[in-house]
Amino acid sequence: MKIGVVGASGYAGGELLRILAAHPNFDLMYASAGQNAGEDITSIHPQLLSYAGRKFATTELSEINKCELVFLALPHGESASLISKISDSIKVVDLGADYRLQDENSWNKYYSGSYAGKFTYGLPEVSNNSEVIAKQSRIANPGCYATSIILGSAPALAAGIVDPSNFVAVAASGTTGAGRTAKIHLSASEVVNNLTSYKFGGIHQHTPEIEEHLSLINNSDVKFSFTPILAPMPRGILATVSSQLIRKIDTKETHRIYSDYYAKSAFVKILPLGEMPQTSMTVGTNFALIQVAVDEHANRLIVSIAIDNLGKGAAGQAIQNANIMCGLPETTGLIQLAAK
């Protein structure tokens, strides 16, 4: 298939290029960038040696419409105006937030710009979403924090063992999650040997995304208190989710519930009891690693989740969704193991 990547100079765009270079069914014919148009791909992504001699193209609708499948890796708010002009025959995976929310009021509260609407949410492992994704031509790729937190919460909600109105999540992310634009607080001198919370007090834009899509699992009103943390590493997310248990259950039974829920998943792995997820175990992969425990003292479920924010949190999941849309095995081109 003829593939295009719009926004290929960013971190997620570069990760898409890396994975596509080894994909047996997707042929990258078009990679565009904004300010970097005309520059060598390897001048921005020097690790992508197989693209030596190729340059970023300008973003042109005529070139996009020559593709069969397009990934949009653009800043939030920039996809909507472009997607409205893309031919309906072209499959699109949007890595931005423009089409993730079904509630216009939530969009207006957490984002700027006009509400664009809603695409099918591209988290295949939850609520049989893969069957829905397979029938679509437009997919909204989930946010990185949202991916980790939803995956860590869905089995407990589906089993009815927790109070849906009492979730707390704390998650640390690598600096690539903030994009490639130069910012003083993301420079090495500021980040190294430092941890800091940001968007403190429940104002992170992934909060409504998490609540909306978890609420669909058992038609409950899910409420999350979410605190993100900037970690001194380039990539990876480690999330901890705590929820109030509403029936007596131990760690072994909870582990079985999670294992059964993801038994058929190629990418979500419940680790053996006693083994903890580490971000280094996911770098460069599309895996999500999960461990569970019951805090009997506080009667709470504690879940630890690790993903690569550029993998399962962005480019890897986008290609997984594209594989499903195109009738390919979801693992196609995504069999990489972590390079710790």
C-alpha positions in Angstrom: 0.0 0.0 0.0 1.1 3.5 -0.7 1.6 5.3 2.6 2.0 8.9 3.6 3.2 10.5 6.9 2.3 14.1 7.5 4.3 15.7 10.3 7.2 13.3 9.8 9.9 15.5 11.3 8.5 15.3 14.9 9.3 12.5 17.4 6.1 10.5 16.7 6.6 11.1 12.9 10.2 9.8 13.1 9.1 6.7 15.0 6.5 6.1 12.3 9.2 6.3 9.7 11.4 3.9 11.7 8.7 1.2 11.9 7.5 1.7 8.4 11.0 1.1 7.0 10.6 -2.6 8.0 6.9 -3.0 7.4 6.3 -5.7 4.7 3.0 -4.3 3.4 3.3 -0.5 3.7 5.4 1.4 1.2 6.3 5.0 2.4 5.9 7.1 -0.7 5.3 10.5 1.0 6.8 12.1 4.2 6.0 15.7 4.7 7.2 18.3 7.2 6.3 21.9 7.9 9.4 24.1 8.6 11.7 21.2 7.7 10.3 20.6 4.2 13.2 20.3 1.7 15.7 19.1 4.4 17.2 15.6 4.4 15.3 13.2 6.6 18.5 12.1 8.2 19.3 15.7 9.2 16.4 15.5 11.6 16.4 11.8 12.3 20.0 10.7 11.9 19.2 7.2 13.2 17.1 6.5 10.1 19.9 5.5 7.8 17.7 3.7 5.3 16.2 7.1 4.4 19.6 8.6 3.4 19.2 10.8 0.4 15.4 11.3 0.9 14.1 14.7 1.8 11.0 15.9 3.6 8.3 17.0 1.2 6.0 20.0 1.7 2.5 19.3 2.9 0.3 19.3 -0.2 -3.2 17.9 -0.4 -2.6 16.7 -4.0 0.2 14.4 -2.8 -1.7 13.2 0.3 -4.6 12.1 -2.0 -2.2 9.9 -4.0 -1.8 7.7 -0.9 -4.0 4.8 0.2 -3.3 5.3 3.9 -2.1 8.4 5.7 -0.8 9.0 9.2 -1.2 12.5 10.6 1.4 13.3 13.3 0.6 16.9 13.7 0.2 19.2 16.7 -3.3 19.2 18.3 -5.7 21.3 16.3 -4.0 21.0 13.0 -5.5 17.7 11.7 -9.1 18.8 11.4 -8.7 21.3 8.6 -6.6 18.9 6.6 -8.7 15.8 7.1 -11.8 17.6 5.8 -10.1 17.9 2.4 -8.7 14.3 2.2 -10.5 12.0 -0.1 -13.0 9.7 1.6 -11.3 6.7 -0.1 -8.1 7.2 1.8 -7.7 5.6 5.2 -6.5 8.0 7.9 -5.0 7.5 11.4 -4.8 10.7 13.3 -2.2 10.8 16.1 -3.4 14.1 17.3 -6.3 14.8 19.7 -8.7 16.5 17.2 -11.1 13.5 17.0 -10.7 11.7 20.3 -13.5 13.2 22.3 -17.2 12.6 21.8 -18.2 15.4 24.2 -17.9 18.9 22.7 -18.0 20.5 26.1 -15.0 18.5 27.2 -13.1 19.6 24.1 -13.9 23.3 24.8 -12.8 22.9 28.4 -9.4 21.2 27.8 -8.4 22.3 24.3 -8.4 25.4 22.2 -10.0 25.8 18.7 -13.2 24.5 17.3 -14.5 21.0 18.1 -14.0 18.8 15.0 -16.1 15.8 15.9 -15.4 12.1 16.8 -13.6 9.2 15.0 -13.5 5.6 16.1 -11.1 5.4 19.1 -8.1 3.3 18.3 -7.4 1.3 21.4 -7.9 -2.2 20.0 -7.6 -4.2 23.3 -10.5 -2.6 25.1 -14.2 -3.5 24.6 -13.7 -5.5 21.4 -12.6 -2.2 19.7 -10.5 -4.2 17.1 -13.7 -5.4 15.5 -15.0 -1.9 15.2 -11.6 -0.5 13.9 -11.5 -3.2 11.2 -14.7 -1.6 9.6 -13.5 2.0 9.7 -11.4 4.3 7.5 -10.8 7.1 10.1 -9.2 6.3 13.4 -8.3 8.6 16.3 -5.1 7.3 17.9 -5.3 7.5 21.7 -3.1 9.8 23.8 0.0 8.3 25.4 -1.1 8.8 29.0 -4.6 7.8 28.2 -3.4 4.5 26.6 -1.5 3.4 29.7 -4.2 4.4 32.2 -7.2 3.0 30.2 -5.3 -0.3 29.7 -4.5 -0.4 33.4 -8.1 0.3 34.5 -10.4 -1.5 32.0 -10.3 -5.0 33.4 -11.2 -3.9 36.9 -14.1 -1.9 35.6 -15.3 -4.7 33.3 -15.2 -7.1 36.3 -17.1 -4.7 38.5 -14.6 -4.9 41.4 -13.9 -1.2 41.8 -15.8 2.1 42.4 -15.8 3.9 39.0 -16.0 7.3 40.7 -12.8 6.8 42.7 -9.7 6.5 40.5 -6.4 8.2 41.1 -3.5 8.0 38.6 0.0 9.3 38.7 2.2 8.9 35.6 5.7 9.9 34.7 6.6 10.5 31.0 9.8 11.0 29.1 10.4 14.4 27.5 9.5 13.3 23.9 5.9 13.4 25.1 6.0 17.2 25.0 6.9 17.3 21.3 10.0 18.6 19.5 9.5 22.3 19.8 12.3 23.8 21.8 11.3 24.8 25.4 13.5 25.9 28.2 12.0 23.6 30.8 12.7 20.6 28.5 16.4 21.3 28.0 18.9 18.9 29.4 20.1 21.3 32.0 16.6 21.6 33.4 15.5 18.0 33.1 18.5 15.9 34.2 18.5 15.0 37.9 15.0 16.5 38.3 11.4 15.4 38.6 8.4 17.7 38.5 4.7 17.5 38.2 2.9 19.6 35.6 -0.7 20.5 34.7 -1.3 20.0 38.4 -4.8 19.8 39.8 -6.6 17.6 37.3 -6.2 19.9 34.3 -4.4 17.6 31.9 -6.1 17.2 28.5 -6.1 13.4 28.6 -8.4 13.4 31.7 -11.7 13.6 29.7 -10.4 11.1 27.1 -9.7 8.6 29.9 -13.1 9.2 31.6 -15.1 9.0 28.4 -13.7 5.7 27.1 -13.6 3.9 30.5 -17.2 5.0 31.1 -18.3 3.1 28.0 -17.1 -0.2 29.5 -19.9 -0.6 32.0 -22.0 2.5 31.4 -20.7 4.1 34.6 -19.7 7.6 35.4 -15.9 7.3 35.7 -14.0 10.0 37.6 -10.3 10.3 37.5 -7.8 12.4 39.4 -4.7 12.5 37.2 -1.3 13.9 37.9 1.4 13.8 35.2 5.1 14.0 36.0 8.0 15.0 33.7 10.8 12.4 34.1 14.5 12.8 33.1 14.4 10.3 30.3 13.7 10.7 26.5 10.9 8.2 26.2 8.6 5.9 28.2 5.7 6.2 30.6 5.3 4.5 34.0 1.8 4.9 35.3 0.3 3.9 38.7 -3.5 3.7 38.9 -5.3 3.3 42.3 -9.0 2.6 42.6 -11.3 1.8 45.6 -12.3 -1.9 45.7 -16.1 -2.6 46.3 -15.8 -6.3 47.1 -13.2 -8.4 48.9 -10.6 -9.7 46.5 -7.0 -10.7 46.8 -4.0 -10.0 44.5 -4.0 -13.5 42.9 -7.7 -13.2 41.9 -7.1 -9.7 40.5 -4.1 -11.0 38.6 -6.3 -13.7 37.0 -9.0 -11.2 36.0 -6.4 -9.0 34.2 -4.7 -12.1 32.6 -8.0 -13.3 31.3 -9.0 -9.9 30.0 -5.9 -9.6 27.9 -5.4 -13.3 27.2 -5.8 -12.8 23.4 -3.8 -9.6 23.2 -0.5 -9.6 21.3 0.8 -6.5 23.0 -0.7 -6.1 26.5 1.2 -8.4 28.8 0.4 -9.1 32.5 3.7 -9.9 34.1 4.1 -12.8 36.5 3.4 -11.9 40.1 6.4 -10.3 41.7 7.8 -8.9 38.5 7.4 -5.1 38.0 7.0 -3.2 34.7 10.0 -1.0 33.7 10.1 1.6 31.0 13.3 0.1 29.6 11.4 -3.1 28.9 9.2 -1.3 26.4 11.5 1.1 24.5 11.0 0.8 20.8 8.1 -1.6 21.1 4.4 -1.6 21.0 4.0 -3.5 24.3 2.2 -2.5 27.4 3.4 -4.3 30.6 1.1 -4.5 33.6 1.3 -5.6 37.2 -1.4 -5.6 39.8 -1.7 -5.7 43.6 -4.3 -5.4 46.3 -3.5 -3.0 49.1 -5.5 -4.7 51.8 -4.7 -2.0 54.4 -6.5 0.7 52.2 -8.8 -1.7 50.4 -7.5 -0.4 47.0 -6.4 -1.9 43.8 -3.0 -0.7 42.6 -1.9 -1.2 39.0 1.5 -0.4 37.5 1.7 0.1 33.7 4.8 0.7 31.5 4.7 1.7 27.8 6.8 3.5 25.3 5.1 6.8 24.8 6.3 6.9 21.2 5.4 3.2 20.7 2.1 1.9 22.2 1.5 5.6 23.1 1.8 6.9 19.5 3.4 5.4 16.4 3.3 1.8 17.3 -0.4 1.9 18.1 -1.1 3.9 15.0 0.5 1.2 12.8 -1.4 -1.5 14.8 -4.6 0.4 14.0 -3.7 0.7 10.4 -2.9 -3.0 10.2 -6.4 -3.8 11.6 -8.1 -1.4 9.2 -6.3 -2.9 6.2 -7.1 -6.5 7.1 -3.5 -7.4 8.1 -2.5 -9.2 11.3 -2.2 -6.5 13.9 1.4 -7.5 14.7 2.6 -6.9 11.2 5.8 -4.8 11.3 5.5 -4.6 15.1 7.5 -7.6 16.4 10.4 -5.6 17.8 11.6 -6.3 21.3 13.0 -3.7 23.6 16.6 -2.6 23.2 17.4 -2.0 26.9 
